[in-house]
Amino acid sequence: MSDLSMAFASGLYDRMQALHSKEVKAAGIELNFVVVNHPRDLFDRQAKTTEFDSSELSASEYITGYAKGDRTWVAIPVFPSRLFRHGFIVVNTDKIKSPADLNNARIGVQLYTMTAAVYIRGLLQDEYGVDLSTIKWIEGSLNSSATYGHPTKMPSANISINKSGKSLDELLVAGEIDAVIGAEVPASLGRETHVQRLFPDFKEEEKKYYRKTGIFPIMHVVVIRRKIYEQERWVAKSLFHALEASKNIARDRMLFLSTLRYMLPWLPSELDEIEEVFGGDPWPYGIKRNRKTLETLVKHLADQGMIEEVIPLEELFVAVS
């Protein structure tokens, strides 16, 4: 019997390289690994045409789609992208000195519904007491005057589309908005003295946050076309184990320090710090070791009006064991 042919799309992260090179193979699957380097491009392609049988996908877009009844995909608990987001809150320091100053502010965001923005808003609300209901959100591209993805329509939030002819970064520099949040930082950071991160020592803030909460934010999940899964349920387990094996190879190679795998001069000390903070693998797959992080994301989505009620993780992710 021939292997099942599937097209899989993702960024070529270190944790994906062994799968891409076919050093790791998903049992029973002939996987055509298509590299799409910018997540937004991939997410938009999947939203428009469901072009790939499986792919990485925005965690918030998957969950909100599911909540609205979209059953195109099933998800497996593989997390290609995770990132602390304290360093992605950039402010005009002429107006914003502390998190409390963000109350009643005008804040630019690439896409209100993007996972990065969901986590940042949740962080500001839960950890720093910012009242999100007082904020006016301006959606658009960070470093161009274009839109970013599909503009958000949410009556429950005060969102407007940037139609100024300027980028969000230009508006920030000019003081027409007070801050920007999102998946990237503005081009003016490091160029304009009054444009700074809200948390200059963001790494220390993120370590404190992790030690307090145990949350390492998950940005993306892996999805499989539901029609394939319903016909061949073994596919979820096979792909999960292949992706986990690929990640483990990447981690083992990163830990080999006779030569540095990455162009990071202080990688050995960084690895020591990661071990001290996380106590082992900082990037686990599966629900068990990520339950709090995932449940926090779902709670943020509900609190921010993007889903009507909290959805159990066992409903959002199919079994892989």
N, C-alpha and C positions, 0 to 999 in steps of 0.2 A: 504493500500500500504506500503510495507516494505521500510526502509531507504536505501539510496544508500551507498554501502560499498566502502570505500576509504582507502588506505594506505597513511599515512602522516609521514614524517621523519623530524626530527629537533634535535638540541641540546636541552637538558632539562634545558633551561633558566628559571629563576623565572617567567618570563612573559608567559611561556608555561605550567607551572605546573598545573594550574587549568584545562586546556584542557586535559593534560595527565592523570590526576586523574579522569576525567569525571565529575568533579564538574561543568564544563562548557561543554555544548554540542552544536555542530553545527546542527542547525535545519535541519532535513531531511537526515542527514548523519550519518552512522555508521562508526566512524573514528577509524582506527587501528593506534595508535600513536606509531611509532618506534623511539626509541632514538638512535641517532648516535652522539657520543660526539665530534668527531673531524670533523670540517667542510670539510677539504680536502678529507677525506674518503667519506663523503656523496656526495660531488660534483663529485668526480671521479666515484662513483657508478651510479649516475644519468646520467653522460655523456656516460658511457659504455653501460648501460642496461636500462635506464629509469625505474629503479626498483620500484619507488614509484609513486603513482598517484599525489601526492602533496608533496612539501618539501620546506625547505629554500634552497636558491641557491645564489651563488656569484652574486652580482649585476652586476659587470663588465662582467662576463661570460654570464649572461642572455642577456645583452644588445648587446654585440659583436656577440653572436650567432644569435640574432634576425636580426642584421644588415647584417649578411651573408646569411639570408634567412631561418634560422632554425625556424620552427614554431611548434616545439614539445610542447612548453609551452605557457601559458598565465600567466601574473604576476598580483598579487593584491598588493596594497600599504600597505603591512605589512612588518616591518623591524626588524627581530629578532636580528640582530647585528648592532650596530653602535658604533663608537669608534673614538675619536680624535687620530691623528697619529704623533703628534710632538715628542712624547716620543719613537718612534720606528725608529728614525734615530740615528744610533750609529756609531761613528767615531774612527779612530786611531788618537789621539790628537797629535802624533808626526808629523802628516801631515796635519790635518784638524783642523782649529781653529774657522772658521766661515762659514756660508753658502756660501759665495763667493768662498771659497777654494774648493768647490765641482765642480766648472767649470774645465773641463778636467780631472776629477777624474775617478778612477776605482771603481765602486760601486757594491757590491753583492746584489742580490735580489732573494728571493725564487722562485718567478715566476713573470716575467715582467708584465703579464696581470692581476695579482691579484688585487682586488679592493683596498687593502691597499696601494699597490705600486702606483696605478693610482692617488690616493688622495695625496700621499706624493710628487710625481713628480709635480703634479699641484700646491701644496702648495709651493714647492721650487721655481717653476717658477714664479707664480703670486705674492707671498708675499716677496720673497727674491731675485728675479732677476736672478736665476740660469739658464744658457743656457743649456737646456737638450740635445741639439744636440752635445755638446762637451763631453758627458759622455760615457764611455764604461761600459756596464752592463754585469755582470757575474752571470748567473743563476745557482742555486743549493740549496740543503738543508742547513739550517743555521748551524746545529750542527752535521751533518754527511756528508760524501762525496758523498751521493746518489743524484739523481735528485729529484725534488719536483714537483708533478703533471706532466703535459705534457709540455715538453720544448717548448718555444715560437719560432715561425718562422715568423719574421717580417723584411723584407728587409729594411724598413724605419728606423729601430733602430739598433744601434751597440750592438748586443747581442751575447754573446758566452756562451757555456755551460761549467760549471766547471768540468774539467777532470783532475784536479791536484792530485786527490787521497786524498785531504784534504777537510775539511768542509769550508764553507765561514767564519765561526768564526776563524778557524785556520789561514786562509789567512789574516784576519783582524789583528789578533794579530801579525803575522809575518811582517805586512806592505806590503804584496803583493797585497792587495786591500786597499782602503782608507776609505771605509765606508760600512755599510750594511743598507738596509731598508727592510721593510716587515711587516708581521703580528705577528712576535715574536721578542724578543731581543736575542742576542747571549749569550751563557753560560759564556763567559769571562767577561761580564759586571758585575762589582762589584768585580772581581777577579784580573783583570789586570789594573794597574793604568792608562795606556795609552789608554784604551778602555773606552770611555765615551759617554753619550748622547750628541748630538749636542746642544740640549737645556736642560741644567741641571735642570732648573726650568720649566719643560715642562708644568706643570699644569697652571702656570700663562700665559705662551705663548698661551695655548689652550683657556683659558678664554678670553684673549685679541682678539684672532682670532674670537671666537664666537661673541663677542660684536661688532666687526668690520663688520663681514660678515653675521652673522645669520646662519652659516653652522655648523651643527653637523653631521659629515660624516656618511653616510649609507653604511654598508658593504654588507648586505644580504637582499634579497627580498623573498617573498613566491610565488611559482609557482604552477600551476595546469595543469595537462595534457590537452592539447588543445582539444583532442577528447572528453574528458568528458565534458569540458566547452561548446563545441558546441552543445552537446546533452542535457545538463542540465545547462543552463546559470545561474540559481538561485544559483548554488553551490558557485560561487565566492562571492556573497553577504553573504550567510550563513557562509562560512568559515571566511570571513573578520570579521563579527560581533562576531563570537565565539572567534577569536584570540584577538580582541580588548577587549572583556569582560574578557578574561583570563589575559591580561596585566593589566587592571584596578584593578582586584583583587590583583595582585602582588603589585601594587603601594600602594593600600590602606593598605595592610599588612606591607609594608615597613615603612609606615608613622605612624604605631602604635608603640609608643615608651615606653609603660609600660614595655615591654620586647623587646630586640633587636632580630629581625628576622634573622639578618646576623651577622657573627662574625667580626664586625667592631666596635671597642670600641668607636670611635668618630662619629658614624653614625648620631646622632642628629645634630651635627655641620655641617656635610657634607650635610644633608638635608636642613639646613638653607642656606648653600652656593648655593646649586642647585636652591633653590627658588629665591635667589637673582640674580643669573645669568640668569636663564631660565624663571623666572616668571610664574611658573606652571609646567605642565607635560613636562619633557625634552624629552619624547619618543613618540611623537604623531604618529599615523598612518594616512593614507590618503594622497592624493596629495597636498591639499591646504596648509597645514602647513609645507610641506616638499618640496615645488616646487623649491625654490632656491637651496637647497642641491642637489636635483635630477638633476636639469638642469646643475648645476656645474659639476656633475659627467659625464653627457653626453658630456658636452663641453670638459672636460679633455680627454675623450676617443677620441673625434674628433681631438683635438689639438695634441694628442700623436700618431695619425695615426692608432688607433685601430678600428675606424669606419670611413667611408668616409664622412659622413655628420651628422649633429645634427638631432636626431629623436625626434619628439614631445612626451611629456610624455603621452598624451592621446592615442598615438599609442602603447606605451610600456605597459600600464596598462589598464586592463578592468575595466568597471564601477562597483562600489560596492554600489551605493546608489539608 
